[in-house]
Amino acid sequence: MTRRKNPLLYTTASVALVVLHLEKELRINRNKWSGAVSIGLILLLVTCGCADRSAKSKTVYQTDTAFVSTVVKKTVAAGAIVPRKQVAVKAQVSGIIEKVYVTAGQVVTAGQLLARIRLTPNAVSLNEAESALQKAKLSLNDARHEKERYEQLFAEKVVAEKEYNQYLLAFKKAEADLAAAVNNVQLIKVGASASGIAANEVRSTVNGVLLEVPAKEGNFVIERNTFNEGTTIASIADMKDVIFEGKVEEADVNNLQPGMDLTITLRATEEKSYRARLEFVSPNGVKEDGITKFEIKAAILLDKTDVLRAGYSANAEIVLEKRDNVLCIREHVLQFDQQGAYVEVETKPQFFEKRYVELGLSDEINTQVLTGLKPKERLKMVF
């Protein structure tokens, strides 16, 4: 709303100066009645001048027009880029990291050697294993002697073949027990056995990119077991299959459906956006700072040349509703009372009539008008 300058302030100042002048004249003029009449006439003229000027001072309102456009209601979810699958490779034995063969950011394949652990064997377990090894050796020697004796008797046809086979089987069993005892001692001492089992070697379980390698040479690590998760040697993920994880407020969650398109922008590369498709909307809300929010997940559709890093901060723009080619007005012409929303339509220059309208979708700048207006009608701006 624009107003012309009101000259009332200047007129009032002029009146004050005239009054002061007349007061001075009265003191000089002996004819008081004549002076009083003069003052009255002058004040009357000044008052008429002020009234005339005030009548000419008129408010001029700015106007806007109704127009046809597209209204899009959007919401923005803040979140981050994370790999869909991330694997933590754990230590299978306890000991000290002897050698690390990889670094973070390196591409690895399943079965690739990542690190080697030097075991610190438990004294009690090692003693038990060596004792079992000695017993296995004694049992093998005894089984060998018995097998050789019955082998000769069988050759001389003194004993039956069935009886000889029993001692032959006992000998083979003793050989197997000895081999197992040797392997057990080797596993406890160095983490590797003669049969090729190497529990002290940490290998990748999947193909992917090394996100981090927290294990450092010389660090002590704990094996993974029923009571302990174990020390993480490395984290691996497929960075060609990444998703957006974020949260939306409860006011918008009912408008979300799996399959909706999202536009992802990264704070690291704001000049480029990525397409994504909504996959998951959590059924369970979580309160944050007094506001209930729901987790969402969306698959990011990457090109072959796109490279993203895990943990990037990102925003997802989601189109909740859209109306194409509809009659719209701007928010600054809308007014409200107890009966609803209305606008003031210009019927002739600077003359307006109040008209109630039915509103549709709004993007907080433009609002769809369902009924009550026609395109290009001029409307009074209220702010």
C-alpha positions as CSV (number, residue, x, y, z in Angstrom):
1,M,0.0,0.0,0.0
2,T,1.4,3.4,-1.1
3,R,0.3,6.8,0.3
4,R,0.9,10.4,-1.0
5,K,2.7,12.8,1.3
6,N,0.3,14.6,3.6
7,P,1.0,18.4,3.8
8,L,-0.9,18.7,7.1
9,L,2.3,18.9,9.0
10,Y,3.6,21.9,7.0
11,T,0.2,23.7,7.2
12,T,0.1,23.3,11.0
13,A,3.5,24.9,11.2
14,S,2.3,27.8,9.0
15,V,-0.7,28.3,11.3
16,A,1.5,28.5,14.3
17,L,3.7,31.2,12.7
18,V,0.6,33.3,11.7
19,V,-0.8,33.1,15.3
20,L,2.4,34.3,16.8
21,H,2.5,37.2,14.3
22,L,-1.1,38.2,15.1
23,E,-0.5,38.1,18.8
24,K,2.3,40.5,18.3
25,E,0.0,42.8,16.3
26,L,-2.6,42.7,19.0
27,R,-0.2,44.1,21.6
28,I,0.5,47.0,19.3
29,N,-3.1,47.6,18.0
30,R,-5.3,49.4,20.5
31,N,-8.5,48.3,18.9
32,K,-8.9,44.8,20.4
33,W,-12.2,44.0,18.7
34,S,-10.7,44.8,15.3
35,G,-7.7,42.5,16.1
36,A,-9.9,39.7,17.3
37,V,-11.9,39.8,14.1
38,S,-8.8,39.7,12.1
39,I,-7.5,36.7,14.0
40,G,-10.8,34.9,13.5
41,L,-10.8,35.5,9.7
42,I,-7.2,34.3,9.3
43,L,-7.8,31.1,11.3
44,L,-10.9,30.4,9.3
45,L,-9.0,30.7,6.0
46,V,-6.1,28.5,7.3
47,T,-8.6,25.8,8.5
48,C,-10.3,25.8,5.2
49,G,-6.9,25.4,3.5
50,C,-6.0,22.5,5.6
51,A,-9.3,20.8,5.0
52,D,-9.0,21.3,1.3
53,R,-5.5,19.8,1.3
54,S,-6.5,16.9,3.4
55,A,-9.3,16.1,1.0
56,K,-6.9,16.1,-1.8
57,S,-4.5,13.6,0.0
58,K,-5.7,10.1,-1.1
59,T,-4.3,6.6,-0.5
60,V,-3.2,4.7,-3.6
61,Y,-3.1,0.9,-3.4
62,Q,-0.9,-1.3,-5.5
63,T,-2.5,-4.2,-7.3
64,D,-1.5,-7.6,-8.7
65,T,-3.3,-9.9,-11.1
66,A,-4.5,-13.5,-11.1
67,F,-2.5,-15.7,-13.4
68,V,-2.3,-19.3,-14.7
69,S,0.8,-21.3,-13.6
70,T,2.0,-24.6,-12.0
71,V,1.9,-25.0,-8.3
72,V,4.3,-27.6,-6.7
73,K,4.3,-28.5,-3.0
74,K,7.6,-29.8,-1.9
75,T,9.4,-31.0,1.3
76,V,13.0,-31.4,2.0
77,A,14.6,-34.2,4.1
78,A,18.1,-33.9,5.5
79,G,20.2,-37.0,5.7
80,A,23.4,-38.7,4.4
81,I,24.7,-41.0,1.7
82,V,25.4,-44.5,3.0
83,P,26.3,-47.8,1.2
84,R,23.4,-50.3,1.0
85,K,25.7,-53.1,2.2
86,Q,28.7,-52.6,4.5
87,V,30.7,-55.5,5.9
88,A,33.0,-55.3,9.0
89,V,35.8,-57.9,8.7
90,K,36.7,-59.2,12.2
91,A,39.7,-61.0,13.7
92,Q,39.2,-64.7,14.1
93,V,42.1,-65.0,16.6
94,S,43.5,-62.9,19.3
95,G,47.0,-61.4,18.9
96,I,49.0,-58.5,17.6
97,I,48.7,-57.1,14.1
98,E,52.0,-58.2,12.4
99,K,51.3,-56.7,8.9
100,V,48.6,-54.7,7.2
101,Y,48.5,-55.1,3.4
102,V,45.8,-52.6,2.4
103,T,44.8,-48.9,2.9
104,A,41.4,-47.1,3.0
105,G,40.0,-46.3,-0.4
106,Q,41.5,-49.3,-2.1
107,V,39.3,-51.7,-4.1
108,V,39.5,-55.3,-2.9
109,T,38.1,-58.6,-4.0
110,A,36.7,-61.5,-2.0
111,G,39.5,-63.6,-0.5
112,Q,42.1,-60.9,-0.8
113,L,44.6,-60.8,2.1
114,L,44.1,-57.8,4.3
115,A,46.3,-58.4,7.4
116,R,48.3,-61.0,9.3
117,I,48.1,-61.5,13.0
118,R,50.9,-62.8,15.3
119,L,49.4,-64.9,17.9
120,T,50.1,-64.6,21.6
121,P,49.2,-68.2,22.7
122,N,47.6,-69.0,26.0
123,A,50.1,-70.9,28.1
124,V,47.5,-73.3,29.4
125,S,46.1,-74.1,26.0
126,L,49.5,-74.5,24.5
127,N,50.6,-76.9,27.3
128,E,47.4,-79.0,26.8
129,A,48.0,-79.1,23.0
130,E,51.6,-80.2,23.4
131,S,50.6,-82.9,26.0
132,A,48.0,-84.2,23.5
133,L,50.7,-84.3,20.8
134,Q,53.0,-86.4,23.0
135,K,50.1,-88.8,23.8
136,A,49.3,-89.0,20.1
137,K,52.9,-90.0,19.3
138,L,52.9,-92.7,21.9
139,S,49.6,-94.1,20.7
140,L,50.9,-94.1,17.1
141,N,54.1,-96.0,18.1
142,D,52.0,-98.6,20.0
143,A,49.6,-99.0,17.2
144,R,52.4,-99.4,14.7
145,H,54.0,-102.2,16.6
146,E,50.7,-104.0,17.0
147,K,49.9,-103.6,13.3
148,E,53.3,-104.9,12.2
149,R,53.1,-108.0,14.6
150,Y,49.6,-108.9,13.4
151,E,50.6,-108.2,9.8
152,Q,53.3,-110.9,10.1
153,L,50.9,-113.3,11.8
154,F,48.4,-112.7,9.1
155,A,51.0,-113.4,6.4
156,E,51.7,-116.7,8.2
157,K,48.0,-117.4,8.3
158,V,48.0,-117.7,12.0
159,V,45.3,-115.1,12.5
160,A,42.2,-114.3,10.5
161,E,42.0,-111.3,8.2
162,K,39.2,-109.7,10.3
163,E,41.4,-109.7,13.4
164,Y,44.3,-108.2,11.4
165,N,42.1,-105.4,10.0
166,Q,41.2,-104.3,13.5
167,Y,44.9,-103.5,14.3
168,L,45.3,-101.9,10.9
169,L,42.4,-99.6,11.6
170,A,43.7,-98.7,15.0
171,F,47.0,-97.7,13.4
172,K,45.4,-95.4,10.8
173,K,43.3,-93.8,13.5
174,A,46.5,-93.1,15.6
175,E,48.0,-91.5,12.5
176,A,45.0,-89.2,12.1
177,D,45.1,-88.3,15.8
178,L,48.8,-87.4,15.6
179,A,48.2,-85.2,12.5
180,A,45.4,-83.4,14.3
181,A,47.5,-82.9,17.4
182,V,50.3,-81.4,15.3
183,N,47.9,-79.0,13.6
184,N,46.4,-78.0,16.9
185,V,49.8,-77.0,18.3
186,Q,50.6,-75.1,15.1
187,L,47.3,-73.2,15.3
188,I,47.9,-72.2,18.9
189,K,51.5,-71.1,18.3
190,V,51.3,-69.3,14.9
191,G,47.6,-69.4,13.9
192,A,48.3,-71.6,10.8
193,S,48.3,-75.4,10.4
194,A,50.3,-77.7,8.1
195,S,47.0,-78.5,6.3
196,G,46.8,-74.9,5.0
197,I,44.4,-73.5,7.5
198,A,45.5,-69.9,8.4
199,A,43.3,-68.4,11.1
200,N,45.9,-65.6,11.6
201,E,45.3,-64.3,8.1
202,V,42.5,-61.8,7.7
203,R,40.9,-61.9,4.2
204,S,38.2,-59.9,2.5
205,T,34.8,-61.6,2.5
206,V,33.2,-59.5,-0.3
207,N,34.2,-57.3,-3.3
208,G,34.1,-53.6,-2.7
209,V,36.0,-50.5,-1.5
210,L,37.7,-50.3,1.8
211,L,36.0,-47.5,3.8
212,E,38.3,-47.7,6.7
213,V,41.1,-49.8,8.1
214,P,41.2,-49.1,11.8
215,A,43.7,-51.9,12.5
216,K,47.3,-50.7,12.7
217,E,50.5,-52.7,12.9
218,G,51.4,-53.4,16.5
219,N,47.8,-53.1,17.8
220,F,46.4,-55.9,19.9
221,V,43.2,-57.5,18.5
222,I,40.5,-59.7,20.1
223,E,39.0,-62.7,18.3
224,R,35.3,-62.8,17.5
225,N,33.3,-65.3,19.6
226,T,30.0,-65.8,21.3
227,F,30.7,-63.3,24.0
228,N,32.6,-60.7,22.0
229,E,32.1,-59.0,18.7
230,G,35.8,-59.0,18.1
231,T,38.1,-56.2,16.8
232,T,37.3,-54.8,13.4
233,I,40.2,-55.1,10.9
234,A,38.5,-53.3,8.0
235,S,35.1,-52.1,6.7
236,I,34.2,-52.9,3.1
237,A,31.2,-51.6,1.0
238,D,30.0,-51.6,-2.6
239,M,30.0,-47.8,-3.4
240,K,28.2,-48.4,-6.7
241,D,25.1,-49.3,-4.7
242,V,24.4,-46.4,-2.3
243,I,21.2,-45.1,-0.7
244,F,20.0,-41.9,0.9
245,E,19.0,-42.1,4.5
246,G,17.1,-39.1,6.0
247,K,14.1,-38.0,8.1
248,V,10.9,-36.2,7.3
249,E,8.5,-34.5,9.7
250,E,5.1,-36.1,10.6
251,A,3.2,-33.4,8.7
252,D,4.6,-34.7,5.4
253,V,4.9,-38.4,6.0
254,N,1.4,-39.3,4.9
255,N,2.0,-38.0,1.4
256,L,5.0,-40.3,0.9
257,Q,4.8,-43.6,-1.0
258,P,7.5,-46.0,-2.1
259,G,8.4,-45.4,-5.7
260,M,8.2,-41.6,-5.6
261,D,11.0,-39.7,-7.3
262,L,13.5,-37.6,-5.2
263,T,16.2,-35.1,-6.2
264,I,19.3,-35.4,-4.1
265,T,21.8,-32.6,-3.6
266,L,25.1,-32.9,-1.8
267,R,26.7,-30.2,0.2
268,A,30.0,-31.3,-1.2
269,T,28.9,-30.9,-4.9
270,E,25.9,-28.5,-4.8
271,E,26.2,-27.8,-8.5
272,K,25.1,-31.4,-9.4
273,S,22.0,-33.2,-8.3
274,Y,21.2,-37.0,-8.4
275,R,18.0,-38.8,-9.1
276,A,16.7,-41.2,-6.5
277,R,13.7,-43.5,-5.9
278,L,12.0,-43.8,-2.5
279,E,12.1,-47.4,-1.2
280,F,11.2,-47.2,2.5
281,V,9.2,-45.0,4.9
282,S,9.5,-46.0,8.6
283,P,6.3,-46.9,10.3
284,N,7.8,-45.7,13.6
285,G,8.4,-42.1,14.4
286,V,11.1,-40.7,16.7
287,K,10.9,-37.5,18.6
288,E,13.8,-35.0,18.0
289,D,13.7,-31.6,19.7
290,G,10.0,-32.0,20.3
291,I,9.2,-32.9,16.6
292,T,8.3,-36.4,15.5
293,K,10.3,-37.5,12.5
294,F,10.2,-40.6,10.3
295,E,13.1,-42.3,8.7
296,I,13.2,-42.7,4.9
297,K,15.5,-44.6,2.5
298,A,15.9,-44.0,-1.2
299,A,18.0,-45.7,-3.9
300,I,20.3,-43.3,-5.7
301,L,20.4,-43.9,-9.4
302,L,24.1,-43.4,-10.4
303,D,25.7,-43.2,-13.8
304,K,28.9,-45.2,-14.5
305,T,31.0,-42.2,-14.1
306,D,29.4,-41.0,-10.8
307,V,31.6,-41.5,-7.7
308,L,30.1,-40.8,-4.2
309,R,31.7,-41.2,-0.8
310,A,30.0,-42.7,2.3
311,G,28.9,-40.2,4.8
312,Y,28.3,-37.2,2.4
313,S,25.7,-34.8,3.9
314,A,22.7,-34.6,1.5
315,N,19.2,-33.1,1.1
316,A,16.4,-34.8,-0.6
317,E,13.7,-32.7,-2.3
318,I,10.4,-34.6,-2.6
319,V,7.5,-33.4,-4.7
320,L,4.4,-34.1,-2.6
321,E,1.7,-32.6,-4.9
322,K,1.7,-30.8,-8.2
323,R,-1.0,-28.9,-10.2
324,D,-0.4,-27.9,-13.8
325,N,-1.9,-24.9,-15.6
326,V,-4.2,-23.7,-12.7
327,L,-5.4,-20.2,-11.8
328,C,-3.1,-18.8,-9.1
329,I,-2.7,-15.7,-6.9
330,R,0.2,-14.6,-4.8
331,E,0.0,-14.8,-1.0
332,H,0.2,-11.0,-0.7
333,V,-3.3,-10.4,-2.0
334,L,-5.0,-12.9,0.3
335,Q,-7.0,-11.9,3.4
336,F,-9.0,-13.9,5.9
337,D,-11.9,-13.4,8.2
338,Q,-14.4,-15.7,10.0
339,Q,-16.1,-16.7,6.8
340,G,-12.9,-17.7,5.1
341,A,-10.4,-16.4,2.5
342,Y,-11.1,-13.4,0.3
343,V,-9.5,-10.9,-2.0
344,E,-10.4,-7.4,-3.0
345,V,-11.0,-7.1,-6.7
346,E,-10.6,-3.8,-8.5
347,T,-13.8,-2.8,-10.2
348,K,-12.5,0.5,-11.5
349,P,-9.3,2.4,-10.7
350,Q,-8.7,2.4,-6.9
351,F,-12.2,1.0,-6.2
352,F,-12.4,-2.5,-4.8
353,E,-15.0,-5.1,-3.9
354,K,-14.6,-7.9,-1.4
355,R,-14.9,-11.4,-3.0
356,Y,-14.6,-14.8,-1.2
357,V,-12.5,-17.4,-3.0
358,E,-12.0,-21.2,-2.6
359,L,-8.3,-22.1,-2.4
360,G,-6.5,-25.2,-3.5
361,L,-2.8,-26.2,-3.4
362,S,-0.2,-23.7,-2.1
363,D,3.6,-23.6,-2.2
364,E,3.7,-20.7,0.3
365,I,4.3,-18.3,-2.5
366,N,1.6,-19.0,-5.0
367,T,-1.9,-20.4,-4.2
368,Q,-4.3,-22.2,-6.4
369,V,-7.8,-20.6,-6.7
370,L,-10.6,-23.1,-7.4
371,T,-13.5,-20.7,-7.6
372,G,-14.2,-17.0,-7.3
373,L,-11.8,-15.4,-9.7
374,K,-10.9,-15.1,-13.4
375,P,-7.5,-14.8,-15.0
376,K,-6.0,-11.3,-15.2
377,E,-8.4,-9.7,-12.7
378,R,-6.6,-7.1,-10.7
379,L,-6.4,-7.5,-6.9
380,K,-5.4,-5.2,-4.1
381,M,-2.1,-6.0,-2.4
382,V,-2.4,-6.0,1.3
383,F,1.3,-6.3,2.1
